[in-house]
């Protein structure tokens, strides 16, 4: 896997940005930039298992919420690659990877920094599309 890092500065406080990242309606909007019709199943709570599933084919990843500090920091550890809307395991491209979201705020500007592991064959795709997803987060958060 390849570790990738991205960030975006948003004219909104941390709580607004955090809610934009993880509230179902807005999560679906920005995550769909990366993988169409992606949605999350489960509650973001430390120790919980959550699934990120693409409605396009039912493929996804199951993750453990390893660390959670509301409005500031989230660490997801991918525990299984899935198919059939999380019903079955599939090839292990993402399993073992980590995804980290960190929010810092200064003068009503929140910087979102994201670090995550990506299968090597998907590096170019994420290099192209993840900044677009963060731009969507920015657009959605700044509207609120």
Secondary structure per residue as TSV (DSSP state, phi and psi in degrees):
chain	resnum	aa	ss	phi	psi
A	1	X	-	360.0	157.4
A	2	X	E	-116.4	130.7
A	3	X	E	-83.2	132.4
A	4	X	E	-122.7	151.5
A	5	X	E	-135.8	138.0
A	6	X	E	-143.2	157.1
A	7	X	E	-152.1	160.1
A	8	X	E	-149.7	144.0
A	9	X	E	-103.6	134.4
A	10	X	E	-129.4	134.2
A	11	X	S	-80.7	74.8
A	12	X	S	-166.7	157.6
A	13	X	-	-76.9	167.0
A	14	X	H	-58.4	-39.2
A	15	X	H	-63.7	-41.8
A	16	X	H	-64.7	-44.5
A	17	X	H	-65.0	-43.9
A	18	X	H	-59.3	-46.4
A	19	X	H	-64.2	-34.8
A	20	X	H	-65.7	-39.9
A	21	X	H	-65.4	-41.5
A	22	X	H	-116.6	-8.9
A	23	X	S	-70.0	137.5
A	24	X	H	-50.5	-51.4
A	25	X	H	-59.7	-47.0
A	26	X	H	-79.6	-33.1
A	27	X	H	-56.5	-47.1
A	28	X	H	-58.8	-36.0
A	29	X	H	-68.9	-48.1
A	30	X	H	-79.0	-36.0
A	31	X	H	-67.6	-28.4
A	32	X	T	-69.1	-16.6
A	33	X	T	-65.2	-33.2
A	34	X	T	-86.3	-47.8
A	35	X	S	-141.3	111.6
A	36	X	T	-49.4	134.3
A	37	X	T	60.7	32.2
A	38	X	E	-71.1	140.4
A	39	X	E	-141.7	164.4
A	40	X	E	-112.4	139.6
A	41	X	E	-117.9	126.8
A	42	X	S	115.1	172.5
A	43	X	-	-108.5	131.0
A	44	X	-	-72.1	96.7
A	45	X	-	-146.4	133.9
A	46	X	T	-51.8	130.9
A	47	X	T	91.7	-16.5
A	48	X	-	-75.5	158.7
A	49	X	E	-100.7	133.3
A	50	X	E	-128.9	155.3
A	51	X	E	-122.3	139.2
A	52	X	E	-113.0	115.8
A	53	X	E	-126.3	136.9
A	54	X	E	-89.9	124.9
A	55	X	T	-66.1	-18.7
A	56	X	T	-83.6	84.3
A	57	X	T	100.6	-11.3
A	58	X	S	74.4	13.4
A	59	X	-	-81.8	150.6
A	60	X	E	-172.2	-165.0
A	61	X	E	-138.2	141.4
A	62	X	E	-100.8	132.9
A	63	X	E	-131.3	152.6
A	64	X	E	-100.5	133.2
A	65	X	E	-79.1	96.7
A	66	X	E	-76.6	-44.2
A	67	X	E	-139.5	136.9
A	68	X	E	-145.1	120.0
A	69	X	E	-124.2	107.3
A	70	X	T	-48.7	137.5
A	71	X	T	67.7	5.5
A	72	X	T	-135.4	-45.4
A	73	X	E	-155.2	135.1
A	74	X	E	-143.0	130.4
A	75	X	E	-120.8	122.6
A	76	X	E	-111.9	130.7
A	77	X	E	-111.5	119.4
A	78	X	E	-75.2	118.9
A	79	X	E	-102.2	-17.3
A	80	X	E	-163.6	142.5
A	81	X	E	-90.2	137.6
A	82	X	E	-129.9	166.6
A	83	X	E	-142.0	176.5
A	84	X	T	53.9	48.8
A	85	X	T	54.4	42.0
A	86	X	T	86.8	0.9
A	87	X	T	-75.8	-25.6
A	88	X	E	-140.0	151.2
A	89	X	E	-80.7	156.6
A	90	X	-	-134.3	-169.5
A	91	X	-	-51.4	148.1
A	92	X	-	-95.5	73.3
A	93	X	S	-83.0	-40.0
A	94	X	S	-102.4	-19.3
A	95	X	T	-55.0	130.4
A	96	X	T	93.3	-14.8
A	97	X	-	-72.1	162.1
A	98	X	E	-125.5	145.4
A	99	X	E	-131.1	124.7
A	100	X	E	-125.5	128.9
A	101	X	E	-116.4	127.1
A	102	X	E	-129.6	129.2
A	103	X	E	-117.4	129.5
A	104	X	E	-127.2	144.9
A	105	X	E	-127.4	137.0
A	106	X	E	-147.8	125.0
A	107	X	T	53.9	46.6
A	108	X	T	61.7	20.6
A	109	X	E	-114.5	122.0
A	110	X	E	-104.7	129.2
A	111	X	E	-101.6	124.5
A	112	X	E	-100.9	121.4
A	113	X	E	-114.0	130.3
A	114	X	E	-126.0	131.4
A	115	X	E	-126.5	132.2
A	116	X	E	-154.4	158.0
A	117	X	E	-93.5	135.4
A	118	X	E	-128.5	138.6
A	119	X	-	-56.1	139.6
A	120	X	G	-52.3	-39.8
A	121	X	G	-69.6	-9.8
A	122	X	G	-107.9	3.5
A	123	X	H	-57.2	-49.6
A	124	X	H	-61.6	-42.2
A	125	X	H	-59.2	-47.3
A	126	X	H	-70.7	-33.3
A	127	X	H	-60.6	-36.6
A	128	X	H	-79.0	-42.2
A	129	X	H	-99.0	-27.0
A	130	X	H	-65.6	-40.4
A	131	X	H	-58.3	-34.7
A	132	X	H	-65.5	-38.4
A	133	X	H	-65.1	-42.6
A	134	X	H	-66.5	-34.3
A	135	X	H	-62.2	-35.5
A	136	X	H	-67.8	-40.3
A	137	X	H	-58.4	-46.8
A	138	X	H	-57.9	-48.7
A	139	X	H	-58.5	-47.7
A	140	X	H	-66.2	-43.5
A	141	X	H	-68.4	-38.9
A	142	X	H	-73.1	-16.0
A	143	X	H	-75.8	-23.4
A	144	X	-	-79.3	360.0
